[in-house]
Amino acid sequence: MCDITQHRLLCTNSLAILIVFLLSSCRDFEPQSVFNMKEENEQIVVPCNNCDKTFEHNDIKRKYTLHVPKNLKKNAPLVFYLHGTGADASKLEWMGLNKIADTNGFVVVYPQGLPREAPWWKKGKSIWNSVRPESKPDDLGFLVALAEYLQQVYGLNPDRTFTSGNSNGGFMSYHLVAQRPDVFRASACLNSTVTGVTWRSRNDFSPVPILQVSGALDKVIPVDGSLNKAGWGGAPDTKTIMEFWAELNETKEKEIIQVTPNTLAYKYTGGKNGNEVWYYLIDDYGHGFPLGENGSINSMELIWKFFSKF
């Protein structure tokens, strides 16, 4: 009788240890109820309205905010939006991208950058590491791993995963499509440019669709290419960069459109794999991005209008 009791205790303890091990080995564990059955053979992703989540990468618990619309079918597109310097990724709902996702059926993820302690940046400011890719943290690896994780868990389309962002987030978006075009299909950047570090590796770039929105009066990241901060600067003026992307994508047509009284759009179309390059220049705008106020363009709507073509 004693042997039987000891055997049962041993089995119970072994099972408990196994359960603890399995749970501890999961990264950002998601419940199996991430899908609902709406109709026969049709899976619908369970909605998540601006949910704050974590994801472990290189032993660092990273934060991100996820928006999954209602009635979203499997194989939907995934859009990354990368914040600017010092911003809180969990508080970007005001931009309106979530509502556009609800209407058009795609998922939005807002990853959070980490504060920098390095001497080459302001202490405590969260930024994306696109100018010191050899240093920690590995933001490139984190964003690639997060994209692949979300694709798998939520059944999202790996061929329609896009990256966008403003300012420092735009720097990182360019870096993502430059380094991992196999993961990120296209990039849309607001009031940003290619960093000098990324630009110097341009001979290794692959053709990808590019959208750039810039203010002609931007003094933080000037369109004339005069940004001179160590690591960030070094690329030419924005129009030259867009013409580089247009040539790389083998575009065949160029159109210049006056889309609003203060906004000129340069559209390069007919490129390889249907790729296009759009450059919107707002003549009376500084370091910001318009959201449809006073008859201006809506940058969030423009981002999806561009991504929806690919």
Number of C-alpha atoms within 10 A of each C-alpha: 6 6 8 9 9 11 12 11 12 12 11 12 12 11 12 11 11 12 12 10 11 9 11 11 10 11 13 15 13 10 8 8 8 15 19 15 11 12 8 6 7 11 18 20 24 17 18 15 13 20 13 16 15 16 19 15 17 11 7 11 12 18 17 19 22 22 22 23 24 17 15 22 21 17 19 21 24 26 25 23 24 29 27 24 16 17 16 16 21 19 12 17 15 8 14 14 20 24 16 16 22 17 10 15 19 27 25 24 25 25 25 23 25 17 17 18 12 11 7 11 13 13 11 12 15 21 23 28 22 27 18 14 16 9 11 11 19 16 20 19 15 17 20 15 16 20 22 15 16 17 21 13 15 22 19 24 17 20 16 20 25 28 29 30 24 26 23 27 28 29 28 33 31 26 24 27 23 23 18 16 17 15 20 26 22 27 30 30 29 27 28 30 34 28 25 21 19 25 21 12 11 15 9 9 17 16 21 24 28 25 21 26 26 28 24 19 17 19 13 14 25 20 22 15 18 15 21 12 12 13 15 21 20 19 21 18 16 22 17 14 18 21 17 14 23 28 15 17 24 19 21 13 12 15 10 13 12 12 13 12 10 14 20 16 18 19 19 26 20 16 20 16 13 14 21 28 28 24 23 24 23 24 15 11 17 17 18 17 21 18 16 12 8 7 11 16 19 15 21 21 16 16 24 19 11 18 22 12 10 17
